[in-house]
Every structure is written in structure tokens, then in C-alpha cells.
Amino acid sequence: MALTDKKYWKNLRQHAVKTGNFHLSDLFDDEAKRFNDFSLRHGNLLLDYSKQRVTHKTTELLCGLARECDLSAWIEKLYSGDAINNSENRAALHTALRLPEGSELTLDGTNIVDGIHDTLLRVQHIVERVHAGQWRGYSGMPVNTIVNIGVGGSDLGPFMASKALADMRRPEARGLKIFFVSSMDGSQIADRLETFNPATTLFIISSKSFTTIDTLSNANTALQWLRQASGASDEVLYRRHFIGISADSQRMGEWGIPSNSRLELWDWIGGRYSMWSAIGLPIALEIGMDGFRAMLEGAHSMDLHFRETPFEKNLPVMLALVSIWNVNFLNIRAHAILPYDGRLSHLPAYLEQLEMESNGKSVSRNGDEIDYNTCPILWGEIGPNAQHAFYQLLHQGTESVMCDFVVTARRYHDSGNPELQQQHTLTLANCLAQSRILALGDRAIDDDVTAPFFKHYRGNQPSTTILLDELTPYSFGQLIALYEHKVFVQSVIWNINPFDQWGVELGKQMATMLIDPLSGENSQSEFDSSTQGLLQHILKQQRTRS
């Protein structure tokens, strides 16, 4: 049965007609205990969705839709290793990466948990060697600069987490400098290499397929830089200055990385779900293996909650269903991610990929074109910066936007620094104030009714607040797993596969076709007049400058 023909979908449409014009200020006036009724807590996270335009009837119908779409059965398929990535005939077992040692999950006759923990142990050995100053470069000096070369999920996740958890850096890691390179145009790596000492720089090459042209181009540039600076043999450079992380060990070997410097991935891990694996090596180098394992434990806690908790009390389920209510029934197609903590500055970019690459689809699992909206457009920024950038649109623009506020209750509480504590209080005040005004508009301030029209705030912009007790590796793991499971719930309701990304493949193919023409070589390929005109202009400019 098509989604739009389902009973609860139709009921939600009728319900939206009746309630769609409700103003959040009226909902708060009518329900004195609205926060108690529309907030959930698990572990170190509080999810407040009381500022969403929902009633008890709304959540009842949304949970009915989830049951009608067999969400419980799909959750079990996710955890049990069914090939739910149907376009590639693979399981999607990022949750297995968080299973405790000694657990069992059989895939193709093998307990994959054993291999996961074997790889974790190898990651631990690398971390310990680097922290102890025992990983040495070609000159015998200990490495003190780590460069992660990756793109997409091999870059965004580790980059975000390393930034978020830098306050928890282990004492033995304090001498390390960790950098991330992803841009294929060479600007990132060129700027970095000018400031590095080649004798003390270790490169981590992260690529699931080990064929990603962006990543290998930067890796080759790094290799050539080492050759020119060192005069050492390639065998020494590969052994002392490169670690490879991939699902294709053979390709890593063909590139030159020796077997004892290769870390294993598996084809059942999607790139944007991979930071829990060896791809998270930069995170472990930053916060130590104890911190990395705590992050895994936090995510596993959310995994158990998601699998075992009834929908009405389930944080990822309710986060997803409220978003579906906004997208499909209130016609809200923009979603702002607003962390009020500078350590989470890269969370918006991470969630942009997680959600839009996963659920930015217009074809169902069955291969049929769909006639309803799927993933909204996500963007975001650190809240205090965003207040001086695009909050004008949120408060007085013509677009309806749903917002996620992410903030920590405690920060600097044990620093002994009253100025920093006061800054955190100011940050919290701004976060709560912005979500309140977005919801209530002018009615948030009683004496504002006489303000001129250009100072009026319409309010009624829905938002969710995710409040962490404090930011730790454990609570961070919970937070990211919360969003991963949210994406999966939405994909089940929309009947799409969130674990492939065929939409990016054609661009890669076309780029390959354009390399020869851009190099000035004859090509039989015919392009549209715009592309042909741009090619000719580029080649003319290059000839003129040479």
C-alpha cells in the first residue's frame, strides 16, 4: 500500500487541516503542563519538543503511522544484519560497532563482533605508540603531527568529534597537532604542508573503497612532499608516515601501505556512519582509547533505548516523527541546526550530510517515484553567531523553519573561573530566549503589543531543544546515535533506503570524462554548449598565462 493511502497518513492530513493554524502560544496557554507532556529523557539527554506544533492527538496519530509502517520490524532488521541496504544488497550495521566485547552478532556465518574488537585493539596499539612517542618518522624523531586525509564520512565525523571533545584531550596527547584535509583542489593540503615538519608528520588515509579520487590525490601530494623532503626510500616513508583505513586491503597494499599499517573497515558500514570504526582513529588520538570507548558506550546506550523503548517514550522515534509532521503535514521544508556550544561548531555540517545524503531521495525502496516530500534542507551555525546572521529570517521572514537547539546545562562549573561560568550562563540565556521568542512571538513579552509593525514577531516557529547534562564522550555518543536513529525512522516512514547515495555517482563519472578535455587532450565527448563554452574559455586562459 502506498504511504499516502495508509489510514494514519490520511488521518494526519485531516488532523493538520484542523490544527495547522494553532499558534504555539495558544497551545502553551491551554496546557499548563505542556513541558512535562512533551519532553523525554534518556541517560544524559533531555529532549524537549513542547515547542513543536503538536498535541496529544498529533503524537498518537504519528505513533499509529509508525506502527502501520512496521517500524518495530524494521528496527529489528537493522540490528539483526538483514540486507536493508537493498540497492547494494548489504546490511547496515553501524550499531554493531558499539556492541560490548563478548557480544555476538552473526553475519554470513561469522561473529562480526570479534573482528570489530580486534580492530579496536589495533587502534588502541597505534594510539598508545603515538602517545608514548614510539611512532617515529624517517629521521627517528617521534611523530607529533597527525593529518587525516579523507572526504565525506571519512572526514566530517572524525573532524566534528575531535573538535567537540578537544577539551577532554588526554595529557599524553597534548603535544599532538591533529589536522584534517578533505578538499580536492589542493589548497588545504598545500597550506598545511608549508607549516609541517615532514620528519614528524603521520598521514591517515581514510577511504572505504580506497579509490576516492579526492583522497588519493591528496595522499599522492603528501607522498611526493615526503620524498622531496627526506630522500628516504618509499618503503621507509610508507611504513613510518602512512596508516590506511579501508574495506579494500589489497588496494591499500597496491598504493604502498604495509599490512601492519592497514586498519579494516567492512562493506556493511556506510561512510557517514563510520566514525565509530577505525575511521575514528583521530578521535582516539585526541581523547585516548578510554574516551573513545566511552563514546561507543554512550552510542550503545542510545541503541538499546531505541530498540527497546515504546514509541511514545522513544527519543529518536519522537524526534523523527515530529519532523515528519512538520515536513509532510505542516509543509515546513527547512531545518536549522543551532548548537549553543562552540565545541559543537561542526555538528550542523555533519548532520547536513547524515540527513540529506541519507534521506535526500525521490525514489522508494521499490524503485517507484514518490509523491510526497522527504528530507528537508538542513543548514546551521553556532547559535550566538547565527543570531547575527540568519535569525532575522527565522523571526520575521516569510519561511517556516523548524529548529533544533542543542545546548549543555553544565560547562565551566568546576573551572574555578567565574567569568567563564558567566559566559555559559549568557549562552544558556540566549538559547532559551531564542527558542521562546520563535515559539511565542510578541506574546513572549506582554508590554510589546504597542510596538510598531516592523518590530512585531509572529512566532509559531517550531523548535526542539536537546539539552545535554554536560558534553562528555559518553553524552556525545548518545547525541550522534540519537540523530542516526532519527534518520532511520524517517526512512522507514518514507519507504526509502537511507544507506546508499547513488545521487553523487553521476557527478563523479562526469568529472572523470572532463579530465582529458581540461588537460588539452583531444576528446570525442560532446557536451552541452555551456560546458563546451566554459572548457574553451578555461583552456584559452591557461594558454594565455603559460
N, C-alpha and C positions, 0 to 999 in steps of 0.2 A: 504494500500500500504506500502511495506517495505521502511524503511528510505532510503536505498541505491538506490531505484528505483525512488525516488522523483526527480522532474525536477531540483530543485535548488541544490540538492546534486550532481547530475551529472554535472551540470554547474560549481559548485565549484571545482569538480575534474579536469575538463578541465582547469579551471582558474588557479588551482595550478600548473598544468604542465607548463603553460605559464609564471607564475610569481614566481614560487617556488624558482628559483635561483636568484631572485633580491636581491641585497645587500642593507641593510638599509642605508648605506652611499649614494648610488645612489638615493634612494627614497628621502632623505633629499636634495640632490643636485637638483633634479628635481622639488621639491615642496618647494618653499621659505616659504610658509605659512602653512607648514605641522602641526605645533603645533595647530594653530587655527582650522584647519580642523579635527583634530583627538584628540580633548580634549573636555571634558564636565564638567560642574559644576552644583552642586545642593547643596544648603544650605552651609554648612561649608566644603564641599569636592570638590576637583578638581581631575578629572580622566584624566590622560594623557596617551593615548595609541598610540601616534605618533611614538614611538619606537617599535611598533609591525609591522610585515612584511605584512601590509595591504595597499591597495589602495582604492580609492573611489569605484571602481568596486567590490572589495572584500566585503566591508561593504554593498553595495547594494545587492549582492547575499546572504550574510548571513542574512540580514533582510528579504529577499524573502523566505529563508528557514524557518525562524521563522514563517512567515505568513502561509507558506504551512503546517507547523506542528500545526497550530491553537493555537499558543502561547497565543493570546489575550483571547480565550475562556478558556484556562487552567488557566490563571491568575484569571479570574472571578470565576472559580470553587474553586480556592484556597481561595479566600476571602469570598465566599458565604457559605462555610461549606459543600460542596459536599464531599462525601467519597472518596477522591482522594488517600488515603492510601488504595488501593483496596485489598491488601493481608490480611489486618486486618479489612477491612470494617469500616474505621474511617475517619473522617475529619482530616485536619492538620491546626489548627487554631492558631498558634503562633502569627500571626498578630493581632488576637483579643485581645491578652494580652496587646497590645499597644493602643487599642481604648480609646478615652477620655470618661470620665464618662458622662452618659446620652446618649451614642450611643446605637444602637440596632442591634443585630445580633441574629437571632432566630435559635436554633438548637434543634430538637426534641420537638418543642413547647415551648421552654424556651429561654428567652433573656439572653444569657450567659454573657453579659457584666455586668449585675447586680452582678452575682456571682464573677466575676473577681475583681470588685471593692470592694466587701465585703471582699474578701481575702486580697486585698491590704491594706484595713483599719486594718485588724487584724495584718498584717505585721507591719504596722505603730505603732500600740499599743505596740507590742513587742519591736520594735526599741526604742520607747520613754521610755519604762520601763527600758531597759538595759542602755540607755544613762543617764537616771536620777539616776541610782544606785538603782532602786527599784526592780530589779530582784535579789533575794537573794538565796544563796545556803543553804545547810542543817544547817550551823552554824549561819545563819543570816547575813553573810557578803555579800556585793554586788558582783555579778559575774563580772570578768574583763578579762576572757579568754574564747574565743569562738572557738570551734573546729567543723568544718564542716566535717561530715563523709559521703562520697558519692563516686561514681565512674562514669567514663564516663561523660555524660552530667550533672550529679548532682555534678560534681567536676570541670571539665575543664572550664566551662563557668563562674561560680562564682569566681574561682581561678584567671582566666585571668583578669576579670573585676576588682576585688578587687586590684590586682597588678597594673593594668593600671591607676586606678583612686585614688590611695592612696594619691596622692598629694592634692586631694580635700577632704580629711578626715575632717569631722566636728569637731569643737573644743570639743564638748561633747563626742566624740568618741576617743579622743587622749589617754585616759587611757586604751583603749581596746587592747588586743592582739588577732588577728584572725589567725587561723591555718586551714590547710586543710589536711585531711587524706584520702587516697584512696587505698593504697597498701594492698592487702590481706595477705601478708606474715608476717604482724605484726611489721615489722621493723620501719615503720613510727610512728605508734601509741605508740610503746614501747619507742622509743626515746623521743617522745613528753611528755608522762606521767611522765617521770622521772623529768621533769622540771616544771610541773604544780602543782598548789595548788588545791587539789580536792574540797575544800570548796568554791572556786571561779570560777569553770570551768563549762561552759554550753556547752552541745553537741547538735548539729543539725544533726539529722539522715535523710538524703535525699535519698529516693528510690521510684521511681514511683510505683513499684509493692509491695514494702516492703518485697520482697523475695530474693533480690540480696545477694548472699552468702558473697561476698567481704565486703559489707556494714554491714550486720548483724554480721559478725564475729568481725569486729572492734567495733561495738556497744556493743556486749556482753563483749568484753575485757574492754571497758570503764566502763560498769556497774559493773563488778567484781572489778575493781580498786576502784571505789567509795565505794562499800560495804566494802572492806578491810580497807579503809582509814577512813571511817566515823562512822561505827557502827550504822548508821541511818537505818530506815526501808526502804524497797523498795518503798513504797508509797511516802515517802518524796523524795527519790532520783529521781524517775520518774517525780515527779511534779516539782521539783526545778532544775533539771540538764539535762532535755531532752526536745527537741522540735522535733516533727516528721513532715515530709513533704512527702506526698504520695497521690496517687489516690485511695488507699485502706485504708479507715479509720478503718475498722474492724481489719485488720492485725496490724495496729499501736496500737490499743487498746489491742489486744491479747499479743503483746510484752510488754505492760505495760504503754504506754504513755497515760495520761489522755486526755479527749476530748478537754479541753481548751488549750492544748499544741499541738494540731494537726492542721496543715495547709493543705489546699486542693489543689490537682492537679486534672487534668482531663485527660481522656484517649485520647483526641484529641491533646495533647501536646507530641511531641517526646522529649526524654531526651536531645538531642543535641540542641533543640530549646527552652529549658525550663528556661533559666536564667532570662527571663522576668517575670516569675511567682514567687510564693513563694520560689522556689529554689534560687532565687536571694536575699534571706534574708541576707546572709553575705555581699553582696554588699551594701544593705541598711544600715546595721550596720556600714559599713565603711564610707559611704558618706552621710548618712542621707536620709530620705524619699524625701526631696526636690531634692537631687541629683539623687536618683533612678527614680523619676518621670520625671526628665529632660532626663534621659537616654531613658525612654519609649517614651517621646515626640520626641526625635531625631530619634528613630527607626520608629515611626509612620509617621514622615515626609518622610522618605525613602519609607515607604509602599505606601503613596499617590503618590509619584513620580513614583514608579514602576507601579502602577495601571493605572495612567492617562497619562503618557508621551509617545509620539510616539517612536517606537523602536530606530530610528536613534539618538534620544537625551536622551535615557534612560540609566542611568549609569549601573544598574545591567544587563540589556539586552546586552549592548555592551561589558561589561566585560566578560559575558558568551560566547557570540558569537565569540569574538576574541580567547578565549580559545579553543572553538570547532574548529576554523580554524587551530590552532596550533596542536591540538591532532589528528584530523581526516583527515586533508589535508596536513599539513607540517610534520606529523609523529613525533611530539615533545611530548614525554610522561613523561617528568619530569618537576616539577613545584616547584620553590624555593620561599618561603615567607621570605622577608627580611625587617623587620621593623628597621628603623633608629631612634629608641627611646627606651631607656631601659625600659620604663614603659610598652611597648608592648612585653616584652620578651616571654610571653606565648601565643601570637597570633598565631605563627606557629603551636604549638601543638593543639590549639583549631580548627584551620582551617583544620588540618590533619583529625581530627575526623569529622568535619562538612562535608567535601567534600568526603573523602574516605569511611566513613560509609554510607553516603547518596547515592553516585553515584558509588561506587565500585561494580557494578552489571554486570552480563553477561547474564541475562535473561530479556526479555522485560515484559512490563505490561501484555502482553497476554500469558506469560509463554513460549515464544519461545526463543531459544538460539540466541544471536545476533552475527553478523559477522563484527562488527566494534568496534573500541576502545571506551571505556567510560572514567572513571575518571583517570587522570594521577597520578603518585606517587608524593605526596606532602612532602616536608620537609622544614626546615628553621631554622633560627637563627638570633639573633640581628646582623644587618649588620656589625658594626665595628668588632665584634667577628668573623663573618663569613668570613670577608676579610682575616683573618689569619688562616682560616680552609679550606673551600672548594671553595673559589673563584678561586683558581688555576685551578680547573676543569672547572669552568664557562668560564674562559678566554682562556684557551689553551688545554682543554680536548677534547675528541672525541664526547662527548654527546651534543646534542642540548637541551637547557634548557630554559623554559620561566620563567621569574621572575616577582614578584610583589614587588616593593619598596613602603614602607609605611612610611611617614615622616610628621612631623609637621612644618609649616612655622614659628610659634612663640613658643618660650619656654624661660623662664627666662627673658622675655622682661621687666617685671615690678619688677624684684627681686632686682634691685639696685646692683647686683653683676656682674661686668664686666668680671670676669674670667669665670663664668658660661655662660654668654652670648657668650663669645668667644668659649667656648666648643661646644655650639649649632651651631655656625657658622661653626666650623670644621666638625661637624657631617653632616650638610647640604652639605658642600663642598664634603665630601666623598660620600654621597648618589648620588649627581648629577654627580660626576666624574665617579663612577662605572657604572651607567646606560649609560652614554655617551660612555665609552670605550667598554662596552658589545655590544653596537649597532654599533659603527663605527670602532672599532678595531684600527689598526695602523693609519688609516686616521684621527683619532681624534687629532693627533699631527703631523703636517706637516713635521717636521725635523726628524721623526723617521724611514724614509724609508731606511736609511743606517744601521740600527741596525742589528746585527747578527740574523740568522734564529731563534735561541732559544728565542729571545726576541720579536718575532712577535706575534701580536694579530689579529686573524682572524675577530673578531667582528661578527656581524649579529645574535647575541643572542637577541631574542625579549624580551621586558620588558614593564610593565605598572607601572606608578608611581601614587600612591594615596596620594595626598597632603591634609592634614587637616590644616585649618587655625590655630588651636591650639587644643590640646587634652582636651576636657571637657566631662562631662557625655552626653551632647546632641550630640556632634560630634562623640563620641564613639558609641552611639546608632545608628547613621547613618551608621557608618563604618560596624558594625556587621550585620545590616539588609541588607546592600549592598551585603555582601557575602552570606547571607542566600538566597536572591532572585537570585543571580547568580547561585547558586546550583540548584534552582528550574528550572530556564530557561534551563540549561543543561539537566536536567532530562526529560523535555518535548521534547527537540530535540532528545535525545537518546531513548525516549519511555521507560523509566524505572521508578520505584517507588522509590523516594528518602526518603520515610518516614518509611521504615521498615529496619531491619538489621538481616535477618534470617541467614546470614553468620556467626554470632557469637554464634548461639544457639547450634550447634552440639558440639562445644568445651566445652560448659557448661555441656551438657549431659555426654560427655565422662569423664570429670573431676569427676562428681558425681560417675560414675562407678568405678573410680580408687581409691576412698577414702577407701573403705573396704580393697582392696589388700594392700594399703600402710599402713594401720593400722595393718597389720599382720593377718587379719581375712581371713578365707577360702573364696574363691570366685570361682564361676563356670564360670566366664567370661574368654574367651580366647582372648589373644591379639597377635599382631604380634611379631616376635622374638625380634625386637629391644625393644619394650615396655616391653616385658616379661623379657628380659635380664637386662634392667635398673631397673625394680622393684626388681628383685632378688639381684642386687648389692646394691641398697638403703637399703633393709631390712638387708642384711648382714652387711653393715657398721653401721646401727643403733644397731644391736645386739652386734657388736664388741665394740662400745663405751659405751653401757649400762652395 
